[in-house]
Amino acid sequence: MGGTKLSQSPICVSGIPGADLKARIVRATTVPVSPRLDLRRKILPLAAVLMAIAGPIVFGQINAAASQSGNAPAKPLKFDVVSVKPYQTNCPFGSGIIPSADGFSNTCASLHLLIRYAYGINADDRIVGEPDWAKTAPYYGIEAKVDPADVAAVQQDRHQLVLMLQSVLEDRFQLKVHHETRELPVYALVIAKGGSKLKEGAAGDAADPPPVPVGTKDVPGLMLMRKRGKIQAWHSPVSNLLSFLSPELGRSVVDQTGLTGNYNFALQWTPEMQNGAAAAEDSGPSLFTALQEQLGLRLESTTAPMDVLVIDHVERPSPN
């Protein structure tokens, strides 16, 4: 892979539209969780599995939409009721965040994940200056509701939800941040030699139908991690794929494919353990090879100017 440097090219931040996401995950379907993710092999609700992955994406999508529109909220709102509950041990039911009509609920997340949710960041190298405890116990569950009089304003301007979550972190965790643009190592997702193998289609065209309802041909669909090392997508844009690739690879992935459709596809690879070895239970290709062989896509190592969130100050939260 070459060391090409990306100039200020379009960087596609992966996302799932928040407006109809809740309708797609509300059913209490269950899937087994990979032993690496949970050594006790617990069965987690599908909604929790989806939101653990989609939480930062949903809030990132809201952030991106507001940035592109250039519209500042008319009146900054704050949550009327906020509860912050610490968990001293590992989260027994996974971690997730679910936006609602009047606020959001978060189940057992580290401060690191809460910051990712609030600022729409899906790669760890784009957060600088965190204390070590930000990624460890205690974890936190947050329930936040707006005043009933403000529900309509939140529905009209979903970017308010992002600003309000940031305010919670500022008020309860004394979080102070600033943004910088830094040149970072990234992967560029490009079309491999021989062309893309992605086929456009509605969710209903898939041989294996989605476990929850997915939108029409005009609405981007759903991507689900069946287990670590296996994802499946229905009527999904390439941007959704990036939401899985960035955390898996440990660096941001930018879209340079030029593909603009919605696709049904599956991707399966052998995930690496933390020491770099392949998981013993799997014998498939690496992620790099799987992308090329199964989807006709390739990852190129490069650099690009990226927005970085710098933590200036943060404290453990004040009690309720």
VOBA-1610 file (N, C-alpha, C; in pm, whole numbers, padded with zeros to 5 digits, always signed):
BEGIN
Met+00083-00119+00000Met+00000+00000+00000Met+00087+00125+00000Gly+00049+00224-00077Gly+00130+00343-00091Gly+00109+00440+00023Gly+00194+00539+00026Gly+00185+00641+00131Gly+00125+00769+00080Thr+00028+00759-00012Thr-00034+00877-00070Thr-00095+00965+00039Lys-00083+01095+00019Lys-00142+01192+00112Lys-00269+01249+00052Leu-00377+01243+00129Leu-00504+01297+00082Leu-00510+01445+00116Ser-00544+01526+00018Ser-00569+01667+00045Ser-00709+01680+00101Gln-00765+01800+00098Gln-00896+01821+00157Gln-01004+01760+00067Ser-01002+01630+00055Ser-01100+01559-00026Ser-01222+01528+00058Pro-01334+01492-00007Pro-01454+01464+00070Pro-01432+01345+00161Ile-01451+01363+00290Ile-01436+01254+00386Ile-01574+01212+00429Cys-01607+01087+00402Cys-01741+01038+00430Cys-01745+00979+00570Val-01814+01044+00661Val-01829+00993+00796Val-01950+00902+00797Ser-01930+00778+00836Ser-02036+00680+00827Ser-02152+00715+00917Gly-02274+00671+00878Gly-02389+00703+00961Gly-02513+00630+00922Ile-02607+00627+01015Ile-02738+00571+00993Ile-02836+00680+01031Pro-02930+00715+00944Pro-03021+00824+00976Pro-03094+00799+01108Gly-03098+00900+01193Gly-03157+00883+01324Gly-03309+00886+01322Ala-03371+00944+01220Ala-03514+00967+01222Ala-03593+00837+01232Asp-03550+00732+01159Asp-03628+00609+01160Asp-03549+00493+01220Leu-03436+00522+01289Leu-03355+00415+01343Leu-03427+00339+01451Lys-03494+00410+01541Lys-03558+00343+01653Lys-03663+00244+01605Ala-03735+00280+01499Ala-03837+00190+01447Ala-03776+00061+01394Arg-03648+00069+01351Arg-03584-00048+01293Arg-03523-00141+01397Ile-03508-00095+01522Ile-03440-00179+01620Ile-03526-00210+01741Val-03654-00173+01737Val-03735-00181+01857Val-03770-00325+01894Arg-03771-00417+01798Arg-03808-00554+01830Arg-03701-00621+01916Ala-03745-00704+02008Ala-03652-00769+02101Ala-03601-00900+02043Thr-03537-00894+01927Thr-03471-01010+01869Thr-03341-01032+01943Thr-03290-01156+01949Thr-03164-01181+02017Thr-03067-01250+01924Val-02938-01225+01947Val-02833-01291+01870Val-02723-01331+01967Pro-02650-01442+01940Pro-02539-01478+02027Pro-02423-01383+02008Val-02351-01357+02114Val-02238-01266+02111Val-02109-01346+02108Ser-02014-01301+02028Ser-01886-01367+02016Ser-01818-01381+02151Pro-01749-01495+02179Pro-01679-01512+02305Pro-01581-01401+02333Arg-01522-01340+02228Arg-01427-01233+02253Arg-01496-01111+02311Leu-01621-01090+02268Leu-01694-00976+02319Leu-01752-01004+02457Asp-01782-01131+02488Asp-01840-01165+02616Asp-01800-01307+02649Leu-01708-01325+02740Leu-01655-01457+02770Leu-01759-01549+02827Arg-01863-01495+02885Arg-01968-01579+02942Arg-02074-01617+02840Arg-02055-01575+02714Arg-02147-01609+02606Arg-02291-01569+02639Lys-02307-01451+02689Lys-02442-01405+02717Lys-02515-01376+02587Ile-02645-01383+02592Ile-02730-01347+02479Ile-02780-01205+02503Leu-02748-01117+02408Leu-02785-00977+02423Leu-02901-00942+02332Pro-02986-00849+02372Pro-03091-00801+02281Pro-03029-00740+02157Leu-03091-00763+02045Leu-03042-00708+01919Leu-03031-00556+01926Ala-03127-00493+01991Ala-03121-00347+02001Ala-02994-00301+02070Ala-02952-00373+02175Ala-02831-00334+02246Ala-02709-00353+02157Val-02707-00463+02081Val-02595-00488+01992Val-02588-00380+01885Leu-02702-00346+01828Leu-02704-00243+01725Leu-02663-00109+01780Met-02716-00071+01896Met-02689+00062+01946Met-02548+00077+01997Ala-02487-00034+02043Ala-02347-00026+02084Ala-02261+00018+01968Ile-02301-00022+01847Ile-02227+00015+01727Ile-02281+00146+01670Ala-02413+00161+01672Ala-02474+00272+01600Ala-02480+00401+01680Gly-02463+00394+01813Gly-02475+00514+01894Gly-02389+00628+01845Pro-02256+00609+01833Pro-02172+00718+01784Pro-02208+00760+01643Ile-02258+00664+01564Ile-02291+00692+01425Ile-02413+00782+01417Val-02515+00750+01498Val-02636+00832+01498Val-02603+00975+01536Phe-02528+00992+01646Phe-02494+01126+01690Phe-02398+01193+01592Gly-02311+01115+01530Gly-02222+01171+01429Gly-02299+01220+01309Gln-02403+01145+01271Gln-02486+01185+01158Gln-02557+01316+01188Ile-02608+01330+01312Ile-02674+01455+01351Ile-02575+01570+01347Asn-02453+01546+01398Asn-02348+01648+01394Asn-02317+01689+01251Ala-02302+01590+01163Ala-02267+01617+01024Ala-02376+01695+00954Ala-02500+01657+00978Ala-02612+01726+00912Ala-02618+01872+00955Ala-02597+01897+01083Ala-02601+02035+01132Ala-02486+02115+01074Ser-02368+02053+01065Ser-02252+02122+01011Ser-02273+02162+00867Gln-02334+02069+00789Gln-02356+02096+00648Gln-02461+02202+00627Ser-02562+02205+00715Ser-02669+02304+00698Ser-02624+02444+00736Gly-02530+02451+00834Gly-02481+02580+00879Gly-02580+02655+00966Asn-02688+02587+01007Asn-02789+02654+01087Asn-02762+02634+01235Ala-02740+02740+01309Ala-02724+02730+01453Ala-02862+02723+01517Pro-02878+02646+01627Pro-03007+02638+01693Pro-03050+02775+01743Ala-03182+02803+01733Ala-03233+02934+01773Ala-03213+02958+01922Lys-03239+02855+02004Lys-03223+02869+02148Lys-03162+02741+02203Pro-03042+02748+02260Pro-02982+02628+02318Pro-03071+02573+02429Leu-03096+02443+02424Leu-03179+02379+02525Leu-03092+02298+02620Lys-03148+02264+02735Lys-03084+02173+02828Lys-03186+02070+02873Phe-03136+01954+02913Phe-03226+01852+02965Phe-03286+01900+03097Asp-03413+01869+03115Asp-03482+01908+03237Asp-03447+01813+03352Val-03431+01685+03319Val-03398+01583+03418Val-03282+01501+03365Val-03176+01485+03445Val-03060+01405+03407Val-03021+01316+03524Ser-03008+01187+03497Ser-02962+01093+03598Ser-02835+01026+03546Val-02728+01028+03627Val-02602+00962+03593Val-02576+00853+03695Lys-02576+00727+03649Lys-02560+00614+03740Lys-02429+00542+03710Pro-02338+00531+03807Pro-02211+00460+03782Pro-02227+00309+03797Tyr-02152+00235+03716Tyr-02142+00089+03727Tyr-01995+00059+03756Gln-01969-00012+03866Gln-01831-00034+03907Gln-01765-00152+03837Thr-01843-00237+03770Thr-01787-00353+03701Thr-01822-00345+03553Asn-01777-00446+03478Asn-01807-00448+03335Asn-01957-00452+03311Cys-01999-00393+03202Cys-02141-00384+03170Cys-02197-00523+03138Pro-02297-00570+03211Pro-02348-00706+03188Pro-02431-00719+03061Phe-02486-00611+03010Phe-02575-00621+02894Phe-02528-00535+02777Gly-02399-00513+02766Gly-02349-00436+02656Gly-02367-00286+02680Ser-02334-00209+02578Ser-02338-00064+02590Ser-02411-00006+02471Gly-02497+00091+02495Gly-02569+00150+02383Gly-02630+00283+02421Ile-02672+00355+02318Ile-02740+00482+02340Ile-02857+00490+02244Ile-02974+00525+02296Ile-03095+00525+02214Ile-03161+00662+02222Pro-03154+00742+02115Pro-03227+00869+02114Pro-03377+00845+02117Ser-03449+00933+02182Ser-03595+00922+02188Ser-03656+01056+02154Ala-03788+01062+02156Ala-03857+01186+02120Ala-03828+01298+02218Asp-03801+01263+02344Asp-03784+01366+02446Asp-03649+01358+02517Gly-03549+01292+02456Gly-03418+01283+02519Gly-03341+01163+02470Phe-03272+01096+02562Phe-03203+00972+02525Phe-03177+00891+02651Ser-03154+00763+02632Ser-03111+00676+02740Ser-02983+00607+02699Asn-02891+00600+02792Asn-02763+00534+02767Asn-02745+00422+02868Thr-02701+00306+02821Thr-02682+00193+02910Thr-02534+00161+02925Cys-02479+00193+03041Cys-02349+00143+03082Cys-02238+00166+02981Ala-02193+00290+02969Ala-02085+00322+02876Ala-01971+00392+02950Ser-01851+00374+02900Ser-01737+00447+02955Ser-01749+00594+02915Leu-01675+00679+02988Leu-01671+00820+02950Leu-01620+00834+02807His-01525+00752+02769His-01470+00756+02633His-01581+00738+02530Leu-01668+00640+02550Leu-01777+00619+02455Leu-01878+00733+02459Leu-01904+00787+02577Leu-01996+00900+02585Leu-01944+01019+02506Ile-01814+01043+02514Ile-01755+01151+02435Ile-01767+01122+02287Arg-01744+00997+02247Arg-01762+00960+02107Arg-01905+00983+02062Tyr-02003+00942+02145Tyr-02143+00965+02113Tyr-02169+01113+02090Ala-02124+01194+02186Ala-02160+01336+02186Ala-02097+01412+02070Tyr-01978+01371+02027Tyr-01907+01447+01925Tyr-01897+01373+01791Gly-01966+01260+01779Gly-01973+01190+01650Gly-01839+01138+01603Ile-01759+01082+01692Ile-01624+01035+01658Ile-01622+00883+01657Asn-01573+00822+01549Asn-01573+00677+01541Asn-01434+00615+01532Ala-01329+00693+01563Ala-01194+00639+01566Ala-01121+00697+01687Asp-01059+00609+01765Asp-00999+00652+01891Asp-00887+00754+01874Asp-00818+00750+01759Asp-00706+00843+01743Asp-00751+00986+01719Arg-00881+01008+01711Arg-00933+01144+01695Arg-00976+01205+01828Ile-00944+01137+01940Ile-00963+01193+02074Ile-00827+01194+02141Val-00783+01310+02189Val-00650+01326+02246Val-00662+01384+02387Gly-00580+01333+02479Gly-00573+01392+02612Gly-00666+01332+02714Glu-00727+01217+02686Glu-00814+01153+02784Glu-00732+01094+02899Pro-00784+01098+03021Pro-00719+01024+03131Pro-00741+00875+03112Asp-00657+00794+03175Asp-00666+00649+03160Asp-00802+00595+03205Trp-00860+00655+03310Trp-00985+00602+03364Trp-01104+00624+03272Ala-01089+00706+03168Ala-01202+00735+03078Ala-01249+00611+03004Lys-01162+00510+02988Lys-01199+00389+02913Lys-01227+00271+03004Thr-01221+00289+03135Thr-01238+00178+03228Thr-01351+00207+03325Ala-01377+00110+03415Ala-01477+00129+03519Ala-01433+00242+03613Pro-01528+00319+03669Pro-01671+00294+03656Pro-01726+00336+03519Tyr-01827+00258+03474Tyr-01900+00294+03354Tyr-02026+00370+03398Tyr-02096+00429+03302Tyr-02206+00517+03339Tyr-02331+00490+03254Gly-02443+00494+03324Gly-02572+00493+03257Gly-02637+00629+03275Ile-02687+00685+03167Ile-02746+00819+03172Ile-02889+00815+03119Glu-02980+00872+03193Glu-03118+00895+03147Glu-03139+01045+03144Ala-03181+01097+03030Ala-03198+01242+03017Ala-03327+01273+02943Lys-03405+01364+02997Lys-03533+01403+02938Lys-03542+01556+02933Val-03602+01606+02825Val-03626+01750+02815Val-03759+01784+02878Asp-03778+01911+02904Asp-03908+01959+02951Asp-04011+01933+02841Pro-04133+01888+02878Pro-04235+01862+02776Pro-04256+01979+02680Ala-04236+02101+02728Ala-04255+02219+02642Ala-04148+02228+02534Asp-04036+02156+02552Asp-03926+02164+02456Asp-03919+02047+02358Val-04011+01950+02372Val-04007+01830+02286Val-04019+01868+02139Ala-04110+01958+02107Ala-04129+01998+01967Ala-04003+02061+01910Ala-03934+02142+01990Ala-03812+02208+01943Ala-03702+02106+01916Val-03691+02003+02000Val-03591+01898+01979Val-03624+01818+01853Gln-03752+01789+01833Gln-03791+01715+01714Gln-03764+01794+01587Gln-03782+01925+01595Gln-03760+02010+01478Gln-03611+02027+01447Asp-03528+02026+01549Asp-03384+02044+01533Asp-03311+01939+01615Arg-03282+01823+01552Arg-03221+01712+01623Arg-03078+01742+01667His-03016+01843+01608His-02882+01881+01651His-02882+01929+01796Gln-02999+01973+01844Gln-03010+02011+01984Gln-02969+01896+02075Leu-03004+01774+02036Leu-02974+01657+02118Leu-02824+01640+02137Val-02747+01666+02032Val-02602+01659+02041Val-02549+01765+02138Leu-02595+01888+02122Leu-02548+01996+02208Leu-02586+01972+02354Met-02704+01914+02374Met-02750+01888+02510Met-02668+01778+02576Leu-02632+01676+02499Leu-02546+01571+02554Leu-02408+01627+02587Gln-02357+01713+02502Gln-02229+01778+02532Gln-02240+01860+02661Ser-02355+01925+02680Ser-02375+02004+02802Ser-02376+01916+02927Val-02433+01796+02915Val-02432+01702+03028Val-02288+01668+03066Leu-02206+01641+02967Leu-02066+01608+02994Leu-01993+01728+03054Glu-02026+01847+03008Glu-01963+01967+03062Glu-02006+01992+03207Asp-02136+01972+03235Asp-02188+02002+03369Asp-02152+01894+03470Arg-02165+01768+03432Arg-02148+01659+03528Arg-02006+01604+03533Phe-01933+01612+03423Phe-01796+01561+03418Phe-01693+01675+03409Gln-01741+01800+03412Gln-01652+01917+03400Gln-01563+01908+03276Leu-01622+01855+03168Leu-01546+01835+03044Leu-01523+01968+02973Lys-01397+01992+02937Lys-01360+02108+02856Lys-01276+02057+02739Val-01312+02098+02617Val-01245+02046+02497Val-01221+02159+02398His-01134+02132+02303His-01125+02218+02185His-01091+02131+02065His-01112+02184+01945His-01089+02109+01822His-00960+02156+01755Glu-00891+02061+01695Glu-00774+02091+01613Glu-00780+02006+01486Thr-00722+02056+01380Thr-00706+01976+01259Thr-00564+01921+01257Arg-00553+01789+01251Arg-00422+01724+01252Arg-00413+01626+01136Glu-00294+01611+01084Glu-00269+01512+00979Glu-00256+01375+01047Leu-00346+01284+01014Leu-00348+01154+01079Leu-00336+01041+00977Pro-00282+00928+01019Pro-00288+00809+00934Pro-00434+00766+00918Val-00474+00737+00796Val-00609+00689+00768Val-00599+00578+00664Tyr-00709+00509+00645Tyr-00723+00419+00531Tyr-00822+00481+00433Ala-00787+00481+00306Ala-00881+00522+00202Ala-00944+00397+00143Leu-01075+00391+00142Leu-01147+00280+00081Leu-01168+00312-00066Val-01112+00228-00154Val-01117+00251-00298Val-01168+00124-00366Ile-01203+00138-00493Ile-01247+00022-00571Ile-01125-00059-00614Ala-01130-00188-00593Ala-01017-00275-00625Ala-01009-00300-00775Lys-00895-00349-00818Lys-00878-00387-00958Lys-00980-00494-00993Gly-01049-00475-01103Gly-01155-00567-01142Gly-01293-00513-01113Gly-01300-00405-01033Gly-01429-00339-01011Gly-01500-00383-00884Ser-01595-00302-00844Ser-01675-00330-00726Ser-01766-00451-00750Lys-01785-00530-00645Lys-01876-00645-00651Lys-02007-00616-00579Leu-02026-00492-00534Leu-02149-00456-00467Leu-02263-00442-00568Lys-02377-00496-00534Lys-02495-00491-00619Lys-02604-00410-00551Glu-02656-00311-00622Glu-02764-00232-00567Glu-02891-00315-00558Gly-02972-00285-00456Gly-03098-00355-00443Gly-03172-00313-00318Ala-03304-00334-00318Ala-03385-00307-00200Ala-03362-00416-00098Ala-03393-00387+00028Ala-03373-00485+00134Ala-03449-00614+00106Gly-03567-00601+00044Gly-03648-00719+00015Gly-03590-00809-00091Asp-03487-00761-00165Asp-03424-00843-00266Asp-03322-00940-00208Ala-03283-00921-00082Ala-03178-01002-00022Ala-03226-01144+00001Ala-03137-01242-00021Ala-03169-01382+00003Ala-03195-01405+00152Asp-03120-01337+00237Asp-03137-01347+00381Asp-03199-01216+00428Pro-03330-01214+00457Pro-03396-01086+00489Pro-03348-01030+00622Pro-03357-00897+00639Pro-03315-00835+00765Pro-03405-00875+00880Pro-03351-00877+01004Pro-03431-00920+01119Pro-03529-00814+01168Val-03516-00691+01120Val-03608-00583+01156Val-03645-00508+01029Pro-03756-00434+01029Pro-03796-00362+00908Pro-03690-00263+00862Val-03670-00257+00732Val-03575-00164+00672Val-03649-00078+00573Gly-03603+00046+00554Gly-03674+00143+00473Gly-03691+00107+00328Thr-03760+00191+00256Thr-03789+00173+00115Thr-03665+00201+00031Lys-03680+00198-00100Lys-03566+00220-00189Lys-03505+00358-00172Asp-03580+00453-00118Asp-03529+00588-00101Asp-03471+00613+00038Val-03475+00511+00125Val-03428+00526+00263Val-03312+00431+00288Pro-03195+00482+00326Pro-03083+00393+00357Pro-03121+00292+00463Gly-03062+00174+00452Gly-03106+00064+00536Gly-03020+00034+00655Leu-03000-00092+00681Leu-02946-00141+00807Leu-02820-00223+00782Met-02724-00211+00875Met-02606-00297+00875Met-02594-00357+01015Leu-02571-00487+01021Leu-02572-00559+01148Leu-02446-00643+01161Met-02382-00637+01277Met-02270-00725+01306Met-02326-00852+01369Arg-02325-00962+01293Arg-02375-01089+01343Arg-02287-01139+01457Lys-02159-01124+01439Lys-02058-01148+01542Lys-01935-01072+01495Arg-01835-01061+01578Arg-01716-00991+01535Arg-01650-01072+01424Gly-01634-01008+01308Gly-01581-01076+01192Gly-01687-01114+01091Lys-01813-01074+01116Lys-01920-01103+01019Lys-02024-00993+01026Ile-02039-00919+00915Ile-02142-00817+00907Ile-02230-00843+00785Gln-02352-00796+00796Gln-02447-00810+00686Gln-02521-00678+00670Ala-02545-00641+00545Ala-02608-00513+00516Ala-02725-00532+00422Trp-02827-00452+00444Trp-02945-00452+00358Trp-02971-00309+00312His-02970-00289+00180His-03002-00158+00123His-02919-00050+00191Ser-02790-00073+00204Ser-02705+00011+00286Ser-02603+00085+00202Pro-02578+00215+00229Pro-02474+00289+00158Pro-02335+00250+00207Val-02235+00281+00127Val-02097+00253+00165Val-02060+00323+00295Ser-02120+00439+00320Ser-02089+00513+00442Ser-02115+00430+00567Asn-02218+00344+00564Asn-02244+00259+00681Asn-02130+00160+00703Leu-02070+00112+00594Leu-01959+00018+00606Leu-01843+00081+00682Leu-01819+00210+00660Leu-01708+00276+00727Leu-01725+00274+00879Ser-01850+00273+00927Ser-01875+00274+01070Ser-01823+00148+01137Phe-01814+00039+01062Phe-01758-00085+01115Phe-01608-00093+01093Leu-01562-00040+00982Leu-01420-00053+00949Leu-01332+00031+01042Ser-01373+00153+01072Ser-01288+00241+01154Ser-01256+00183+01291Pro-01358+00139+01369Pro-01324+00080+01500Pro-01245-00050+01487Glu-01274-00129+01385Glu-01205-00257+01367Glu-01058-00236+01335Leu-01029-00134+01255Leu-00892-00109+01211Leu-00815-00017+01304Gly-00887+00052+01392Gly-00820+00140+01487Gly-00777+00273+01429Arg-00827+00308+01312Arg-00801+00439+01253Arg-00916+00476+01161Ser-00926+00603+01130Ser-01036+00649+01045Ser-01024+00592+00904Val-01140+00566+00843Val-01147+00521+00705Val-01225+00624+00627Val-01171+00670+00516Val-01238+00770+00433Val-01284+00705+00303Asp-01397+00748+00255Asp-01458+00688+00136Asp-01406+00753+00010Gln-01334+00678-00070Gln-01285+00725-00200Gln-01335+00634-00312Thr-01447+00563-00288Thr-01499+00469-00388Thr-01580+00539-00497Gly-01646+00648-00464Gly-01737+00712-00559Gly-01870+00639-00572Leu-01893+00536-00491Leu-02018+00460-00498Leu-02127+00533-00419Thr-02241+00553-00481Thr-02347+00634-00420Thr-02477+00558-00398Gly-02481+00430-00430Gly-02604+00354-00418Gly-02622+00292-00281Asn-02729+00214-00267Asn-02757+00136-00146Asn-02749-00012-00185Tyr-02681-00092-00101Tyr-02642-00226-00142Tyr-02678-00330-00036Asn-02708-00453-00085Asn-02720-00570+00000Asn-02589-00647-00010Phe-02525-00676+00103Phe-02401-00752+00097Phe-02369-00812+00233Ala-02281-00909+00232Ala-02227-00969+00354Ala-02076-00967+00345Leu-02011-00954+00459Leu-01865-00953+00466Leu-01823-01037+00586Gln-01733-01131+00562Gln-01686-01217+00669Gln-01534-01228+00663Trp-01469-01213+00779Trp-01324-01217+00785Trp-01281-01274+00919Thr-01153-01301+00934Thr-01098-01350+01060Thr-01049-01231+01141Pro-01115-01199+01251Pro-01070-01086+01332Pro-00940-01119+01403Glu-00859-01015+01424Glu-00735-01032+01499Glu-00759-01009+01646Met-00689-01088+01729Met-00694-01068+01872Met-00607-00948+01906Gln-00608-00907+02031Gln-00535-00787+02070Gln-00385-00802+02052Asn-00334-00926+02056Asn-00190-00945+02037Asn-00151-00960+01890Gly-00250-00941+01800Gly-00222-00947+01658Gly-00244-01083+01597Ala-00268-01186+01680Ala-00292-01321+01629Ala-00437-01335+01584Ala-00460-01428+01492Ala-00596-01453+01446Ala-00674-01530+01553Ala-00805-01508+01556Ala-00889-01581+01650Ala-00883-01730+01619Ala-00866-01813+01722Ala-00847-01956+01701Ala-00970-02022+01640Glu-01089-01968+01668Glu-01212-02032+01621Glu-01240-02001+01474Asp-01167-01910+01413Asp-01192-01870+01275Asp-01075-01910+01186Ser-01105-01927+01059Ser-00999-01962+00964Ser-01018-01892+00830Gly-01091-01780+00831Gly-01119-01709+00707Gly-01010-01609+00674Pro-01034-01526+00573Pro-00934-01427+00529Pro-00924-01310+00625Ser-00818-01232+00609Ser-00806-01107+00685Ser-00910-01008+00634Leu-00931-00902+00708Leu-01027-00800+00667Leu-00986-00738+00534Phe-00857-00713+00516Phe-00808-00654+00391Phe-00839-00745+00273Thr-00814-00875+00291Thr-00839-00970+00183Thr-00987-00989+00159Ala-01066-00995+00266Ala-01210-01015+00253Ala-01275-00900+00177Leu-01235-00778+00206Leu-01291-00663+00135Leu-01267-00675-00015Gln-01147-00716-00051Gln-01112-00723-00193Gln-01181-00840-00261Glu-01180-00958-00197Glu-01236-01078-00260Glu-01388-01078-00260Gln-01449-01028-00152Gln-01594-01040-00138Gln-01671-00917-00187Leu-01611-00799-00175Leu-01681-00676-00212Leu-01615-00600-00327Gly-01495-00640-00368Gly-01426-00568-00474Gly-01379-00431-00431Leu-01344-00419-00302Leu-01297-00292-00246Leu-01159-00313-00185Arg-01083-00206-00172Arg-00947-00218-00122Arg-00916-00101-00028Leu-00834-00129+00073Leu-00791-00027+00167Leu-00648+00017+00135Glu-00629+00147+00124Glu-00497+00203+00099Glu-00455+00287+00218Ser-00335+00265+00268Ser-00283+00343+00379Ser-00237+00480+00328Thr-00282+00584+00397Thr-00250+00720+00354Thr-00262+00813+00475Thr-00259+00941+00454Thr-00284+01038+00560Thr-00385+01141+00510Ala-00449+01207+00604Ala-00547+01309+00569Ala-00565+01405+00685Pro-00600+01531+00658Pro-00632+01623+00768Pro-00765+01584+00832Met-00762+01559+00962Met-00881+01514+01033Met-00909+01605+01153Asp-01036+01620+01182Asp-01076+01694+01301Asp-01046+01609+01424Val-00972+01666+01520Val-00934+01597+01643Val-00992+01671+01762Leu-01051+01594+01854Leu-01106+01652+01977Leu-01000+01642+02086Val-00958+01755+02140Val-00855+01759+02243Val-00922+01782+02379Ile-00897+01690+02473Ile-00954+01702+02607Ile-00863+01792+02690Asp-00914+01907+02731Asp-00838+02000+02814Asp-00854+01971+02962His-00974+01925+03002His-01000+01897+03143His-01122+01807+03153Val-01119+01712+03248Val-01235+01628+03275Val-01221+01570+03416Glu-01333+01549+03482Glu-01335+01493+03617Glu-01438+01381+03624Arg-01426+01300+03727Arg-01531+01201+03753Arg-01660+01277+03784Pro-01776+01221+03748Pro-01900+01301+03755Pro-01945+01330+03897Ser-02015+01441+03909Ser-02078+01476+04036Ser-02195+01383+04061Pro-02227+01352+04187Pro-02341+01263+04216Pro-02472+01329+04180Asn-02576+01246+04163Asn-02709+01299+04130Asn-02760+01388+04244
//
